[in-house]
Amino acid sequence: MIFFDVTKSAAAHHHSGLMRVSARLREELGAAATPVSWGSWDRTAGEGDWFVTAELFSEAERPGLWAFLKKPSCRVAAIFHDAIPLKLPHVTWPQSVARQAEYMKMLAQFDRVLAVSEASRGDLEGFWRWQGADPRARVGTIPLGADFDRQPRGDRQPETPGPFRLLCVGILEPRKNQAFLLDVCAGLWREGLEFELHLSGRINPYFGRPIAEKIRAMRRAFPGLHFHGVADDRTLAELYARAGASVFPTLAEGCGLPLLESLWRGVPCLCSDLPVLRENADAGGCLLATANDTEAWKAALRAMLTDAERMRKLRGEAAKRPLPCWADAAAALRAALAD
């Protein structure tokens, strides 16, 4: 039996990537997974059972967790997302920064750890080496699903008549780099290029308000700028259906779900040239530009807006290339637990 951790995800009211991973894995595991919450689970399990978590945790948040890991009643497995709170603490939620080192130390005591990318796997194993840890965990990777809206890929619909639409999906915060994107687009609008930029995501309460204020200020000068706030999966699918391309100027990711989800809807993606994003971008349908390089991003966006033949090629690649589904992710998890 799989006891699947829903301590945080069951009560979550937002659509972060981490919450999507937890919710979709649990959904695809179906009857094989019994949802449990740390505070109410009595830890009654047998040697052949598994406790599986895709959440973040610490001893302060889950009293008794260290003792459980030292003498577990069953085998334990975790999904590891990223080490971003240690790499970019100045733009990461304070609670996440405070938790991260202990969380990654705890992962060494699990039986299986599945990282969401090779880049994240390298970060975790590098942290353990730096700490001088002797991990019990066997580490692998797991493909995350692109089928965010539970719908088949289907044929890409023609773009809505009117200006070319760019779509940027992600929480408003410095790591996602929307302020940089706004400056790049402002430069292109001043050149006379006609297009729309649509942004969708919640506002990070610690770091996102200056970006939201910048959007409001810029909309007065640039009517092609639109902010949709938080979007559910249905609304997100509608935004992709009207988009000519997506843009993902992020500075750091564990996997980069917006890239995969854009490709699922047949929408080419311009993204930062990060090793973690190249793991999925290099197979087609994407353009890459050096992170925070204004001229490189201007050139790449200008090409998307003006080179119709190149865009046809990218759309064809996005529509035809293989992409993992959440059913594949659940199958990979089951295989790792059976190994």
NORBELWO-V173331 format. One record per residue. PHI is phi in whole degrees, 0 to 359 (* if undefined). Layout:
phi->{PHI/PHI}
This chain:
phi->{*/253/268/259/288/234/308/260/295/294/253/289/244/234/244/289/300/296/294/296/301/297/293/286/297/300/298/285/288/59/293/289/245/258/290/222/245/304/289/245/287/274/63/281/206/256/298/274/270/230/257/239/227/247/260/255/200/206/296/296/280/226/305/92/292/300/296/297/293/286/218/286/277/209/280/231/222/218/263/257/267/189/250/302/301/276/275/229/294/288/233/240/312/305/298/292/297/296/278/300/297/295/303/289/293/299/301/297/268/282/278/228/229/246/277/277/196/294/297/293/301/297/295/294/293/295/297/299/298/298/279/70/284/244/292/279/292/267/249/221/233/225/282/272/280/267/278/298/259/63/251/295/295/65/271/291/281/300/298/297/304/119/299/300/251/260/234/240/248/155/302/285/194/303/297/284/71/293/298/298/299/300/294/298/294/301/298/288/298/293/286/103/288/257/194/243/243/248/247/222/162/283/260/300/293/272/233/269/298/300/290/298/294/296/299/299/293/288/296/292/266/232/294/280/266/224/239/258/67/289/237/284/297/294/295/298/298/293/296/295/297/261/271/275/198/251/230/219/274/305/262/197/213/274/223/103/302/303/294/298/291/296/297/302/271/76/257/300/231/260/224/295/278/254/306/295/282/297/303/249/285/293/279/124/86/228/247/237/221/302/302/66/262/301/292/296/289/300/296/293/292/300/297/297/279/240/258/297/294/296/293/299/296/295/296/296/295/298/285/257/289/294/222/285/254/292/296/295/297/295/296/295/295/300/296/295/287/275/284}
